[in-house]
Amino acid sequence: MQARRKPYFRFFWQLTTAFGLVILLAGGGMYLASRAILNNLDSSSSIASVTTRLWADRLTDYYTQQGGWRGVESLIASYPCGPGWGPWDQEWQIGYVLTAADGTIVAASDGRRLGQSQSYPERAMATPIVIQGRPVGSLLLSLSDQHRGRFALPGYLMVGLAITSLSLIVGLVVSRRVSKPLSDLTAATRAVAAGDLDVRIRTEYPGEAGELAAAFNQMTQDLAQADKLRRNLTADVAHELRTPISVVRGKLEGILDGVYPATSEHLEPVLEEIKLLTQLVEDLGLLALAEAGQLVLERQVTNLGDLLQDAQVNFGPQADDRGVTLALDLPSGLPKVMADRRRIAQVIGNLVTNALRHTPAGGCVTLSASEAQEGMIEIAVADTGAGIPPEDLPYIFERFWRGEKSRSRTGGGTGLGLTIARQLVQVHGGKIGVESTLGQGSKFWFTLPIRLSESAT
């Protein structure tokens, strides 16, 4: 059962959510703190309002009796202290400013202001004292700065501390989520640089971090596979070169030592091994160009039926020598393709050679072509040989694969024919595959895109 993939949460949205949460914490905290502070200030302002009305009445009576504000400080000082009574009350510490009709300060909790003019903002907030419709002064009561700070400062400090703490927690969580995959990737990268291609990192991280981890694991897996292929290729090439070189060396040393006479009978095996070495080098060069994407193709309109007929003619004598029937099955009206005629003929030749090599006397090798789905033509080479074991099928197109643990050369060939066929088909935009049943034979097939232009008909 396939593991359920976690919801995709992009790194951009992770950071956006984190910053949004921090902003929400800051804005919400300041709003709650402001509400609490304003509530306290409103309650104290209500007390100041009650006190203003009480004192406005007292001062009106005083002005009526005295005919002016002379000695009003004595009146204010004569009242007992207590909640709601004294302007300089010890609990609320309410300050006061009393002015005459022209705005001159005649009494104030701050004695330094006596004789000064009241500011315009204070006049707007002051309560006028009116006698018989005539303003004779104004009274302004307010909370002292010390009293306001008693409410504001602790509240803002607590809110700031809470916001700082929560923001720090959020920042640590986000930083951990962001830095953990990067730390793992850094450590894994250093391990790869040190030569450890088996290192892997966790992929369950959300968003781009998970994608990066998966891409890194795929990269290390591909590097490990490439390194394995490189090592295998080196060993295989060394193995393939060892036998012909040994044969050539042995024959030549025998001739030089006088063991063998320098006749065609003893020189022909040397020539055959040299030809095999030459073919091996050419095959390796062609394979290297194809895998590097540097193989130049001379594409032209090609009739695959003609190529299969040529293959039947060219490999007919070889099939007769082996006692194998080489048959051809071609439909009428087979579409043409745009391909490198020489390279496709090489693919067909490699497949036919391989089929003849593994088909016993009395068997049959059939060349066929048919129009497949999705605008492709399928070419097949089927034999009635012993077939290929299922465990060998995944490796049949690998370099030097012969299915023999001893890797003997009795079957002939360089061991690169099927590998080259796969590369040539792929550079043409086609696919290649094999179907096989033990005891019944094998069928190698490959596809090529149909050329749809009018000139191909």
C-alpha positions as CSV (number, residue, x, y, z in Angstrom):
1,M,0.0,0.0,0.0
2,Q,1.4,3.4,-1.0
3,A,2.1,5.7,1.8
4,R,-0.2,8.7,2.0
5,R,1.6,11.9,1.1
6,K,1.5,14.8,3.5
7,P,-0.3,17.9,2.5
8,Y,1.9,20.3,0.5
9,F,2.7,23.4,2.5
10,R,5.0,25.7,0.6
11,F,7.9,27.4,2.4
12,F,6.5,30.8,1.3
13,W,3.3,30.1,3.2
14,Q,5.1,28.8,6.2
15,L,7.0,32.1,6.6
16,T,3.8,34.1,5.8
17,T,1.9,32.2,8.5
18,A,4.7,32.7,11.0
19,F,4.9,36.5,10.3
20,G,1.1,36.8,10.4
21,L,1.0,35.0,13.7
22,V,3.6,37.4,15.2
23,I,1.7,40.4,13.9
24,L,-1.5,39.0,15.3
25,L,0.1,38.5,18.6
26,A,1.5,42.0,18.7
27,G,-1.7,43.7,17.4
28,G,-4.0,41.7,19.6
29,G,-1.9,42.1,22.7
30,M,-1.7,45.9,22.2
31,Y,-5.4,46.1,21.6
32,L,-6.2,44.2,24.8
33,A,-3.7,46.2,26.8
34,S,-5.1,49.5,25.5
35,R,-8.6,48.4,26.4
36,A,-7.6,47.6,29.9
37,I,-5.7,50.8,30.4
38,L,-8.5,52.9,28.9
39,N,-11.0,51.2,31.1
40,N,-8.9,52.2,34.2
41,L,-8.5,55.7,32.8
42,D,-12.2,55.9,32.2
43,S,-13.0,55.0,35.7
44,S,-10.6,57.6,37.1
45,S,-11.9,60.1,34.6
46,S,-15.4,59.5,36.0
47,I,-14.2,60.3,39.5
48,A,-12.5,63.5,38.1
49,S,-15.9,64.5,36.5
50,V,-17.8,64.0,39.8
51,T,-15.2,66.0,41.6
52,T,-15.3,68.8,39.0
53,R,-19.1,69.2,39.5
54,L,-18.7,69.3,43.3
55,W,-16.0,71.9,43.2
56,A,-17.7,74.0,40.5
57,D,-20.7,74.4,42.9
58,R,-18.4,75.3,45.8
59,L,-16.5,77.8,43.7
60,T,-19.7,79.4,42.4
61,D,-20.9,79.9,46.0
62,Y,-17.5,81.3,46.9
63,Y,-17.4,83.8,44.0
64,T,-20.9,84.9,44.8
65,Q,-20.1,85.6,48.4
66,Q,-16.6,87.1,47.9
67,G,-17.2,88.9,44.6
68,G,-13.9,87.6,43.2
69,W,-11.3,84.9,43.5
70,R,-9.1,86.4,46.2
71,G,-8.3,83.9,48.9
72,V,-9.7,81.0,47.0
73,E,-6.6,78.9,47.8
74,S,-7.7,79.0,51.5
75,L,-11.1,77.6,50.4
76,I,-9.5,74.7,48.6
77,A,-7.1,73.9,51.4
78,S,-9.9,74.0,54.0
79,Y,-11.8,71.0,52.6
80,P,-11.0,67.6,54.1
81,C,-9.1,65.1,52.0
82,G,-10.9,62.0,50.9
83,P,-12.1,60.1,47.8
84,G,-13.9,62.5,45.6
85,W,-13.3,65.6,47.7
86,G,-9.8,66.9,47.6
87,P,-8.5,68.0,44.1
88,W,-5.1,66.8,45.4
89,D,-6.6,63.6,46.8
90,Q,-3.8,61.2,47.8
91,E,-5.4,58.1,46.2
92,W,-6.3,59.6,42.8
93,Q,-3.9,62.6,42.9
94,I,-6.2,64.9,40.8
95,G,-4.6,68.2,39.8
96,Y,-6.6,71.4,39.3
97,V,-6.3,74.7,37.5
98,L,-8.7,77.6,38.3
99,T,-8.8,80.6,36.0
100,A,-10.4,84.0,36.1
101,A,-12.8,85.1,33.3
102,D,-9.8,86.3,31.2
103,G,-8.0,83.0,31.4
104,T,-5.4,84.0,34.0
105,I,-4.6,81.2,36.4
106,V,-5.6,82.3,39.9
107,A,-5.2,78.9,41.7
108,A,-3.5,75.6,40.7
109,S,-2.1,72.5,42.3
110,D,1.2,73.5,40.7
111,G,1.9,76.8,42.3
112,R,4.4,77.8,39.6
113,R,1.5,78.4,37.2
114,L,-0.1,81.2,39.2
115,G,-0.5,84.3,37.0
116,Q,0.1,82.5,33.8
117,S,-2.5,82.2,31.0
118,Q,-4.3,78.9,30.5
119,S,-3.4,77.1,27.2
120,Y,-6.0,76.7,24.5
121,P,-6.4,72.9,24.9
122,E,-6.9,73.4,28.6
123,R,-9.6,76.0,28.0
124,A,-11.4,73.6,25.7
125,M,-11.5,70.9,28.4
126,A,-12.2,73.2,31.4
127,T,-15.6,73.5,33.0
128,P,-16.9,77.1,32.9
129,I,-18.1,78.7,36.1
130,V,-21.1,80.9,35.3
131,I,-23.1,83.2,37.6
132,Q,-26.3,84.7,36.3
133,G,-25.3,83.9,32.7
134,R,-21.9,85.6,33.0
135,P,-18.7,83.4,33.0
136,V,-16.5,84.3,35.8
137,G,-13.9,81.6,35.5
138,S,-13.2,78.0,34.6
139,L,-12.1,74.8,36.5
140,L,-10.0,72.0,35.0
141,L,-9.3,68.8,37.0
142,S,-7.1,66.1,35.5
143,L,-5.1,63.0,36.5
144,S,-1.5,63.7,37.3
145,D,1.2,62.2,35.1
146,Q,2.2,60.0,38.0
147,H,-1.4,58.6,38.2
148,R,-1.6,58.0,34.4
149,G,1.8,56.2,34.5
150,R,0.5,53.9,37.3
151,F,-2.0,52.5,34.8
152,A,-0.1,52.7,31.5
153,L,3.4,51.7,32.3
154,P,2.8,48.3,34.0
155,G,0.2,47.4,31.4
156,Y,2.4,48.1,28.5
157,L,5.4,46.4,30.1
158,M,3.3,43.2,30.7
159,V,2.0,43.2,27.1
160,G,5.4,43.9,25.7
161,L,6.9,41.0,27.7
162,A,4.1,38.6,26.6
163,I,4.4,39.6,23.0
164,T,8.2,39.2,23.1
165,S,7.9,35.8,24.7
166,L,5.3,34.5,22.3
167,S,7.2,36.0,19.3
168,L,10.4,34.3,20.4
169,I,8.6,31.0,20.7
170,V,7.1,31.3,17.3
171,G,10.5,32.4,15.8
172,L,12.3,29.4,17.4
173,V,9.7,26.9,16.1
174,V,9.9,28.4,12.5
175,S,13.7,28.6,12.7
176,R,13.8,25.0,13.7
177,R,11.6,23.9,10.9
178,V,13.6,25.8,8.4
179,S,17.1,25.1,9.6
180,K,16.6,21.3,10.4
181,P,16.3,20.2,6.7
182,L,19.1,22.6,5.7
183,S,21.4,21.2,8.4
184,D,20.6,17.6,7.4
185,L,21.3,18.6,3.7
186,T,24.6,20.2,4.6
187,A,25.8,17.2,6.6
188,A,24.7,14.8,3.8
189,T,26.4,17.0,1.2
190,R,29.7,16.9,3.1
191,A,29.3,13.1,3.3
192,V,28.9,12.9,-0.4
193,A,31.9,15.1,-0.9
194,A,33.9,12.7,1.2
195,G,32.9,9.8,-1.0
196,D,29.9,8.3,0.8
197,L,27.2,7.9,-1.9
198,D,25.0,5.8,0.4
199,V,23.9,8.7,2.5
200,R,20.2,9.6,2.5
201,I,18.2,12.3,4.3
202,R,14.6,12.3,5.6
203,T,11.9,13.4,3.1
204,E,8.9,14.0,5.3
205,Y,9.6,17.7,5.6
206,P,6.7,19.9,4.2
207,G,6.9,21.9,1.0
208,E,10.1,22.7,-0.8
209,A,12.2,21.2,2.0
210,G,10.7,17.8,1.3
211,E,11.1,18.2,-2.4
212,L,14.8,19.2,-1.9
213,A,15.4,16.2,0.3
214,A,13.8,13.8,-2.3
215,A,15.8,15.4,-5.1
216,F,19.0,15.0,-3.1
217,N,18.3,11.4,-2.4
218,Q,17.6,10.8,-6.1
219,M,20.8,12.5,-7.0
220,T,22.9,10.4,-4.6
221,Q,21.1,7.3,-5.8
222,D,22.0,8.2,-9.4
223,L,25.5,9.0,-8.5
224,A,25.9,5.7,-6.7
225,Q,24.5,3.9,-9.7
226,A,26.7,5.8,-12.1
227,D,29.7,5.0,-9.9
228,K,28.8,1.3,-9.9
229,L,28.4,1.3,-13.7
230,R,31.7,3.0,-14.1
231,R,33.4,0.4,-11.9
232,N,31.7,-2.4,-13.7
233,L,32.5,-0.9,-17.1
234,T,36.2,-0.7,-16.1
235,A,36.2,-4.3,-15.0
236,D,34.2,-5.5,-18.0
237,V,36.5,-3.7,-20.5
238,A,39.5,-5.1,-18.8
239,H,37.9,-8.6,-18.9
240,E,37.0,-8.3,-22.6
241,L,40.4,-7.1,-23.6
242,R,42.3,-9.7,-21.6
243,T,41.3,-12.7,-23.8
244,P,42.1,-11.4,-27.2
245,I,45.3,-9.8,-26.0
246,S,46.4,-13.0,-24.4
247,V,45.7,-14.9,-27.6
248,V,47.6,-12.4,-29.7
249,R,50.5,-12.4,-27.3
250,G,50.7,-16.1,-27.0
251,K,50.6,-16.7,-30.8
252,L,53.2,-14.0,-31.5
253,E,55.5,-15.2,-28.7
254,G,55.2,-18.8,-30.0
255,I,56.1,-17.6,-33.5
256,L,59.1,-15.6,-32.3
257,D,60.3,-18.5,-30.2
258,G,60.0,-20.8,-33.2
259,V,57.3,-22.9,-31.5
260,Y,54.9,-22.1,-34.3
261,P,55.8,-21.4,-37.9
262,A,54.8,-18.0,-39.3
263,T,52.1,-19.5,-41.5
264,S,48.6,-18.3,-42.3
265,E,47.3,-21.1,-40.0
266,H,48.8,-19.5,-37.0
267,L,48.6,-15.8,-38.1
268,E,44.9,-15.9,-38.9
269,P,43.7,-16.4,-35.3
270,V,45.9,-13.3,-34.4
271,L,44.2,-11.3,-37.1
272,E,40.7,-12.4,-35.9
273,E,41.5,-11.3,-32.4
274,I,42.8,-8.0,-33.6
275,K,39.6,-7.5,-35.6
276,L,37.6,-8.3,-32.5
277,L,39.6,-5.7,-30.5
278,T,39.0,-3.2,-33.3
279,Q,35.3,-3.9,-33.2
280,L,35.3,-3.6,-29.4
281,V,37.0,-0.2,-29.5
282,E,34.6,1.0,-32.2
283,D,31.6,-0.2,-30.3
284,L,32.8,1.5,-27.1
285,G,33.3,4.8,-29.0
286,L,29.9,4.6,-30.6
287,L,28.3,3.9,-27.3
288,A,30.1,6.8,-25.6
289,L,28.9,9.2,-28.3
290,A,25.3,8.0,-28.1
291,E,25.2,8.2,-24.3
292,A,26.7,11.7,-24.3
293,G,24.1,12.9,-26.9
294,Q,26.9,13.7,-29.4
295,L,26.1,11.1,-32.0
296,V,25.3,12.8,-35.3
297,L,22.3,11.3,-37.2
298,E,21.8,11.6,-40.9
299,R,18.0,11.5,-40.9
300,Q,16.2,10.8,-44.1
301,V,12.9,9.3,-45.3
302,T,13.4,5.6,-44.7
303,N,11.4,2.5,-45.7
304,L,11.7,0.0,-42.9
305,G,10.4,-2.8,-45.1
306,D,13.5,-2.3,-47.4
307,L,15.8,-2.5,-44.4
308,L,14.2,-5.7,-43.2
309,Q,14.5,-7.2,-46.7
310,D,18.1,-6.2,-46.9
311,A,18.7,-7.9,-43.5
312,Q,17.1,-11.1,-44.7
313,V,19.4,-11.1,-47.7
314,N,22.6,-10.2,-45.8
315,F,22.1,-12.7,-42.9
316,G,20.6,-15.4,-45.1
317,P,23.9,-17.3,-45.6
318,Q,24.7,-17.1,-41.9
319,A,21.2,-18.5,-41.1
320,D,21.7,-21.3,-43.6
321,D,25.0,-22.3,-42.1
322,R,23.3,-22.6,-38.7
323,G,20.4,-24.5,-40.1
324,V,18.0,-21.7,-39.1
325,T,15.1,-20.3,-41.2
326,L,15.2,-16.5,-41.6
327,A,11.6,-15.5,-42.3
328,L,10.1,-12.0,-43.2
329,D,6.6,-10.8,-42.3
330,L,5.8,-7.4,-43.8
331,P,2.3,-5.8,-44.2
332,S,1.4,-3.8,-47.2
333,G,1.4,0.0,-47.0
334,L,3.8,0.3,-44.2
335,P,4.4,4.0,-43.4
336,K,7.9,5.5,-43.7
337,V,9.9,7.0,-41.0
338,M,12.5,9.8,-40.7
339,A,15.6,8.0,-39.4
340,D,19.3,7.4,-40.0
341,R,19.2,4.5,-42.4
342,R,22.6,3.2,-41.5
343,R,22.1,3.3,-37.7
344,I,18.7,1.6,-37.9
345,A,20.2,-1.1,-40.2
346,Q,22.8,-1.5,-37.5
347,V,20.1,-2.0,-34.8
348,I,18.4,-4.6,-36.9
349,G,21.7,-6.3,-37.6
350,N,22.5,-6.5,-33.9
351,L,19.1,-8.0,-33.1
352,V,19.3,-10.6,-35.9
353,T,22.9,-11.6,-35.0
354,N,21.8,-12.1,-31.4
355,A,18.7,-14.1,-32.5
356,L,20.8,-16.4,-34.8
357,R,23.4,-16.9,-32.1
358,H,20.7,-18.3,-29.6
359,T,18.5,-20.2,-32.0
360,P,19.4,-23.9,-32.5
361,A,19.4,-25.7,-35.8
362,G,15.9,-26.3,-37.1
363,G,14.6,-23.1,-35.5
364,C,13.3,-20.0,-37.1
365,V,14.0,-16.3,-36.8
366,T,11.2,-14.0,-38.0
367,L,11.6,-10.3,-39.0
368,S,8.4,-8.3,-38.9
369,A,7.1,-4.8,-38.9
370,S,3.7,-3.3,-37.9
371,E,2.0,0.0,-37.2
372,A,1.7,0.4,-33.5
373,Q,-0.3,2.9,-31.5
374,E,0.5,6.6,-30.9
375,G,2.0,7.1,-34.3
376,M,4.8,4.6,-34.0
377,I,6.0,1.7,-36.1
378,E,7.2,-1.5,-34.3
379,I,10.0,-3.7,-35.7
380,A,10.4,-7.1,-34.2
381,V,12.9,-9.9,-34.4
382,A,11.5,-13.1,-32.9
383,D,13.3,-16.5,-32.5
384,T,12.4,-20.0,-31.4
385,G,15.5,-20.4,-29.2
386,A,15.7,-21.5,-25.5
387,G,14.4,-18.1,-24.2
388,I,15.8,-15.9,-21.5
389,P,15.4,-16.5,-17.7
390,P,13.1,-13.9,-16.1
391,E,15.8,-12.9,-13.7
392,D,18.0,-11.9,-16.6
393,L,15.5,-9.8,-18.5
394,P,16.2,-6.5,-16.5
395,Y,19.9,-6.7,-17.5
396,I,19.7,-7.9,-21.1
397,F,20.5,-4.4,-22.5
398,E,23.4,-3.8,-20.1
399,R,27.0,-3.7,-21.3
400,F,28.7,-7.0,-21.7
401,W,25.7,-8.9,-20.4
402,R,25.6,-12.4,-21.7
403,G,23.7,-14.2,-19.0
404,E,26.7,-16.5,-18.4
405,K,28.3,-16.2,-15.0
406,S,31.6,-17.4,-16.5
407,R,31.3,-14.7,-19.2
408,S,32.8,-17.0,-21.7
409,R,33.3,-15.8,-25.3
410,T,32.2,-19.0,-26.9
411,G,29.1,-17.3,-28.1
412,G,31.0,-14.6,-29.9
413,G,30.5,-10.9,-30.1
414,T,31.7,-8.0,-27.9
415,G,28.7,-8.0,-25.5
416,L,27.8,-4.5,-26.6
417,G,25.3,-5.2,-29.4
418,L,22.1,-4.9,-27.5
419,T,23.4,-1.9,-25.5
420,I,24.2,-0.1,-28.7
421,A,20.9,-1.0,-30.2
422,R,19.1,0.5,-27.2
423,Q,21.1,3.8,-27.4
424,L,20.5,4.1,-31.2
425,V,16.8,3.6,-30.8
426,Q,16.5,6.1,-28.0
427,V,18.3,8.8,-29.9
428,H,15.7,8.3,-32.6
429,G,12.9,8.9,-30.1
430,G,11.8,5.3,-29.9
431,K,11.7,2.5,-27.3
432,I,13.2,-1.0,-27.2
433,G,12.2,-4.0,-25.2
434,V,12.2,-7.8,-25.0
435,E,9.6,-10.5,-24.4
436,S,10.8,-14.0,-23.7
437,T,9.5,-17.4,-22.5
438,L,11.8,-20.2,-21.5
439,G,11.8,-23.1,-23.9
440,Q,9.8,-21.1,-26.5
441,G,12.0,-18.3,-27.6
442,S,12.4,-14.5,-27.4
443,K,11.1,-11.5,-29.2
444,F,13.1,-8.3,-29.4
445,W,11.2,-5.2,-30.6
446,F,11.7,-1.5,-31.0
447,T,9.6,1.4,-32.1
448,L,10.2,4.5,-34.3
449,P,8.0,7.6,-34.8
450,I,6.1,7.7,-38.1
451,R,7.0,10.5,-40.4
452,L,3.7,12.3,-41.1
453,S,4.8,14.8,-43.8
454,E,3.5,14.4,-47.3
455,S,7.0,13.8,-48.8
456,A,7.3,10.6,-46.8
457,T,4.5,8.9,-48.7
